[in-house]
């Protein structure tokens, strides 16, 4: 089974366009498009950068979930006190 293209997978998982991915990692949209369509191999530095971007986004999502959970718990406690 062939591994999914990193650029396409990252864009899908983060809900961003190839143009947005290009802006986030500091490359041209053309480069991203070539990597996504396997016209040129994705450089190792770009693979690492894209993977780090995904990890940062996942951590931010986790952090926001925890904040929302704490906020929700506070609201529940406040409503119980009244």
ChimeraX commands (.cxc) that place a marker at each C-alpha (Angstrom):
marker #1 position 0.00,0.00,0.00 radius 0.5
marker #1 position 1.37,3.38,-1.03 radius 0.5
marker #1 position 1.88,6.02,1.66 radius 0.5
marker #1 position -0.32,9.11,1.40 radius 0.5
marker #1 position 1.40,12.24,0.13 radius 0.5
marker #1 position 2.58,14.33,3.11 radius 0.5
marker #1 position 1.49,17.66,1.62 radius 0.5
marker #1 position -2.01,16.44,0.78 radius 0.5
marker #1 position -2.38,14.66,4.11 radius 0.5
marker #1 position -1.24,17.72,6.08 radius 0.5
marker #1 position -3.53,20.09,4.21 radius 0.5
marker #1 position -6.47,17.75,4.74 radius 0.5
marker #1 position -5.76,17.20,8.43 radius 0.5
marker #1 position -5.22,20.89,9.16 radius 0.5
marker #1 position -8.06,22.04,6.93 radius 0.5
marker #1 position -5.82,24.38,4.96 radius 0.5
marker #1 position -5.05,24.94,1.29 radius 0.5
marker #1 position -1.73,24.25,-0.38 radius 0.5
marker #1 position -1.31,28.02,-0.66 radius 0.5
marker #1 position -1.76,28.38,3.11 radius 0.5
marker #1 position 0.72,25.58,3.75 radius 0.5
marker #1 position 3.23,27.29,1.46 radius 0.5
marker #1 position 2.82,30.56,3.39 radius 0.5
marker #1 position 3.21,28.83,6.74 radius 0.5
marker #1 position 6.47,27.11,5.85 radius 0.5
marker #1 position 7.86,29.89,3.69 radius 0.5
marker #1 position 7.96,28.37,0.23 radius 0.5
marker #1 position 6.18,29.11,-3.03 radius 0.5
marker #1 position 2.78,27.68,-3.84 radius 0.5
marker #1 position 4.37,26.18,-6.95 radius 0.5
marker #1 position 6.83,24.18,-4.83 radius 0.5
marker #1 position 4.03,22.86,-2.63 radius 0.5
marker #1 position 2.02,21.91,-5.71 radius 0.5
marker #1 position 4.98,20.07,-7.23 radius 0.5
marker #1 position 5.54,18.16,-3.99 radius 0.5
marker #1 position 1.82,17.36,-3.68 radius 0.5
marker #1 position 1.68,15.99,-7.20 radius 0.5
marker #1 position 4.99,14.13,-6.94 radius 0.5
marker #1 position 6.53,16.21,-9.74 radius 0.5
marker #1 position 9.58,16.81,-7.55 radius 0.5
marker #1 position 10.50,15.07,-4.30 radius 0.5
marker #1 position 9.78,16.93,-1.08 radius 0.5
marker #1 position 13.12,17.98,0.44 radius 0.5
marker #1 position 13.90,16.44,3.83 radius 0.5
marker #1 position 13.95,19.87,5.51 radius 0.5
marker #1 position 10.45,20.56,4.16 radius 0.5
marker #1 position 9.16,17.17,5.32 radius 0.5
marker #1 position 10.46,17.88,8.82 radius 0.5
marker #1 position 8.98,21.39,8.78 radius 0.5
marker #1 position 5.58,20.14,7.62 radius 0.5
marker #1 position 5.57,17.42,10.29 radius 0.5
marker #1 position 6.51,19.96,12.97 radius 0.5
marker #1 position 3.73,22.26,11.79 radius 0.5
marker #1 position 1.27,19.40,12.16 radius 0.5
marker #1 position 2.50,18.66,15.67 radius 0.5
marker #1 position 2.24,22.32,16.68 radius 0.5
marker #1 position -1.31,22.49,15.32 radius 0.5
marker #1 position -2.24,19.29,17.19 radius 0.5
marker #1 position -0.82,20.69,20.42 radius 0.5
marker #1 position -2.73,23.94,19.94 radius 0.5
marker #1 position -5.94,22.01,19.37 radius 0.5
marker #1 position -5.28,19.95,22.51 radius 0.5
marker #1 position -4.53,23.11,24.50 radius 0.5
marker #1 position -7.77,24.72,23.32 radius 0.5
marker #1 position -9.72,21.58,24.25 radius 0.5
marker #1 position -8.29,21.65,27.76 radius 0.5
marker #1 position -9.11,25.37,28.11 radius 0.5
marker #1 position -12.68,24.73,26.98 radius 0.5
marker #1 position -13.02,21.84,29.39 radius 0.5
marker #1 position -11.76,23.94,32.30 radius 0.5
marker #1 position -14.08,26.79,31.31 radius 0.5
marker #1 position -17.00,24.37,31.12 radius 0.5
marker #1 position -16.14,22.90,34.54 radius 0.5
marker #1 position -15.98,26.40,36.04 radius 0.5
marker #1 position -19.39,27.23,34.61 radius 0.5
marker #1 position -20.84,24.03,36.05 radius 0.5
marker #1 position -19.33,24.78,39.47 radius 0.5
marker #1 position -20.63,28.35,39.39 radius 0.5
marker #1 position -24.12,27.19,38.49 radius 0.5
marker #1 position -24.05,24.66,41.34 radius 0.5
marker #1 position -23.05,27.38,43.81 radius 0.5
marker #1 position -26.03,29.54,42.90 radius 0.5
marker link #1:1,2 radius 0.2
marker link #1:2,3 radius 0.2
marker link #1:3,4 radius 0.2
marker link #1:4,5 radius 0.2
marker link #1:5,6 radius 0.2
marker link #1:6,7 radius 0.2
marker link #1:7,8 radius 0.2
marker link #1:8,9 radius 0.2
marker link #1:9,10 radius 0.2
marker link #1:10,11 radius 0.2
marker link #1:11,12 radius 0.2
marker link #1:12,13 radius 0.2
marker link #1:13,14 radius 0.2
marker link #1:14,15 radius 0.2
marker link #1:15,16 radius 0.2
marker link #1:16,17 radius 0.2
marker link #1:17,18 radius 0.2
marker link #1:18,19 radius 0.2
marker link #1:19,20 radius 0.2
marker link #1:20,21 radius 0.2
marker link #1:21,22 radius 0.2
marker link #1:22,23 radius 0.2
marker link #1:23,24 radius 0.2
marker link #1:24,25 radius 0.2
marker link #1:25,26 radius 0.2
marker link #1:26,27 radius 0.2
marker link #1:27,28 radius 0.2
marker link #1:28,29 radius 0.2
marker link #1:29,30 radius 0.2
marker link #1:30,31 radius 0.2
marker link #1:31,32 radius 0.2
marker link #1:32,33 radius 0.2
marker link #1:33,34 radius 0.2
marker link #1:34,35 radius 0.2
marker link #1:35,36 radius 0.2
marker link #1:36,37 radius 0.2
marker link #1:37,38 radius 0.2
marker link #1:38,39 radius 0.2
marker link #1:39,40 radius 0.2
marker link #1:40,41 radius 0.2
marker link #1:41,42 radius 0.2
marker link #1:42,43 radius 0.2
marker link #1:43,44 radius 0.2
marker link #1:44,45 radius 0.2
marker link #1:45,46 radius 0.2
marker link #1:46,47 radius 0.2
marker link #1:47,48 radius 0.2
marker link #1:48,49 radius 0.2
marker link #1:49,50 radius 0.2
marker link #1:50,51 radius 0.2
marker link #1:51,52 radius 0.2
marker link #1:52,53 radius 0.2
marker link #1:53,54 radius 0.2
marker link #1:54,55 radius 0.2
marker link #1:55,56 radius 0.2
marker link #1:56,57 radius 0.2
marker link #1:57,58 radius 0.2
marker link #1:58,59 radius 0.2
marker link #1:59,60 radius 0.2
marker link #1:60,61 radius 0.2
marker link #1:61,62 radius 0.2
marker link #1:62,63 radius 0.2
marker link #1:63,64 radius 0.2
marker link #1:64,65 radius 0.2
marker link #1:65,66 radius 0.2
marker link #1:66,67 radius 0.2
marker link #1:67,68 radius 0.2
marker link #1:68,69 radius 0.2
marker link #1:69,70 radius 0.2
marker link #1:70,71 radius 0.2
marker link #1:71,72 radius 0.2
marker link #1:72,73 radius 0.2
marker link #1:73,74 radius 0.2
marker link #1:74,75 radius 0.2
marker link #1:75,76 radius 0.2
marker link #1:76,77 radius 0.2
marker link #1:77,78 radius 0.2
marker link #1:78,79 radius 0.2
marker link #1:79,80 radius 0.2
marker link #1:80,81 radius 0.2
marker link #1:81,82 radius 0.2
view
